[in-house]
Amino acid sequence: MNKMLNNLKSFAKIYLLVIFIFFVFRVLLFILNTDKVITDEIFDIIRAFIMGVRYDMVISGYILLLPFLVISIITFFTSVTPFFKRILFYYVFILFTYTFLICTIDIPYFIQFSSRFSVTALAWADSSLFIIKMILQEPVHFLYMLFFVLVAFLFRKSLIKIFKDEHDFQKTHNIYLHFFISILSLTGFIVSRWSINGHHVCHGGYDQCDVYPYLRKDFGKGLRRFIDWFDWFSVEAWTFEHNKFHHFYLNENADPDLVENIYDKTLIHFTFSQRTMMFLVSMITWRWAYYASNTLATYHLLLTTNSESHSTIMIHHLFYVEGLPLEFLKLVLPYFTYMFLFIPSVFGWFLGSPYFYNALYNLILTEVFANIYSFLIITTNHCGYDLYRFNKSDLSENGRIYRAALGTVNYPFGNDMIDFFHGYLNYQIEHHMFPDLSCLEYQRLAPFVEEICKKYEVQYVKENIFIRLYYTYRIYVGLDRMKVYD
């Protein structure tokens, strides 16, 4: 009976694994073809995904049914030999890898022909030279091939672990669980140090603290960068770019964080699928590829020209300004050396070379997670078809408060746990109205601001962060435009 239960557990794990992989393909297909979506209703899109998952569950069940019945019958009478396990392994691996290949081909096929890949497409199979030329002429096809190879590799690694005996699996499971917990903990530390600590301290939110004031005039300056807020960018440059340009010129052309400008000035010349790829790449490289370069360029402009004219700068723009590539390297190299060379070397020196690589993998994944997390809670604050951008400046206090409501979105709020996981950036309307308050003061102030806006019929947007991410994506790739306030 125990052997039967173990077989059931193993096939359940395989079943859930392949359903997840199919879901990833569906999400990728949807993201790369958002311009072809005929509805803006989020619930229609969710229903479509549910129908797709149901289809994937049926197909996966058909593929796994035969090996499950065979191994169950054999287990009932005798034990399964390693040779037979290997046959089952390759049966599952080859069939599902073939389906993953079809899913991969389906993505560029749909982009090109607006229909799903089917048997009719195999009519081209007689002309293999034509197919090879078509693939090689479009460089983006290499990215799809690379993605397929990565999926097949990870699927094989996962299958090997599942087909091992339960003791080995449990041991591996514990290792990966600890690995995952450490990555999430480090990600939380890096992002909260920025969004909760550095962000509010640099605005002066804790200058009046009675017990131990965090003074913005000293925070992160000079060598204190390595103590207070050690990241890819310098605190002085971030403070100038964020406090001066972003807050004073919110959602204007001079706002360096206006997402719509990225499309207008850079991505408009790209194809839709390339813009989507850029969006995904931006998410996983955002802190150094966008924020470090943007803050450095803004600060450099002030120091060298004493000019305050500015627009959004991305990393490739640095190479058009003399001296900036070298300054960028000086800025990011200390953090890179500390995170990806020094810390792993300490583990390797004292505990052995395997710990060097474990620490390195851990920190690389932490960097990716931290970029995605910070992108999610920061970039989506001022972006969406329902928010305003402004053609003219209004630096008066009343104008700033009014524009904060029109050009900003809040996420759900109300208790410490929700607020912490949003980095206390779920109070951005209140923050842009009164930028020098503490996190606790925003938590207390927000219900009153929301009530006043409703009373006087002033726009006050509060919405789930993942819905806002979807709206941000649509602005980023040019599917939507923000409202214009003249």
ABEGO torsion letter per residue (X at the ends): XAAAAAAAAAAAAAAAAAAAAAAAAAAAAAAAAAAABABABAAAAAAAAAAAAAAAAAAAAAAAAAAAAAAAAAAAABBBBAAAAAAAAAAAAAAAAAAAAAAAAAAAAAAAAGBBBBAAAAAAAABAAAAAAAAAABAAAAAAAAAAAAAAAAAAAAAAAAABBAAAAAAAAAAAAAAAAAAAAAAAAAAAAAAAAAAAAAAGAAAABAABBBBAAABGBEAAAAAABBBABBAAAAAAAAAAAAAAABGBAABAABAAAAAAAAAAABBAAAAAAAAAAAAAAAAAAAAAAAAAAAAAAAAAAGBABBBBBBAAAAAABBGAAAAAAAAAAAAAAAAAAAAAAAAAAAAEAAAAAAAAAAAAAAAAAAAAAAAAAAAAAABEAABBBBABBBABAAAAAAAAAAABBBBBBGBAAAAAAAGGAAAAAAAAABAABBAAAAAAAAAAAAAAAAAAGBBBBBBBAAAAAAAAAAAAAGABBBBBBX
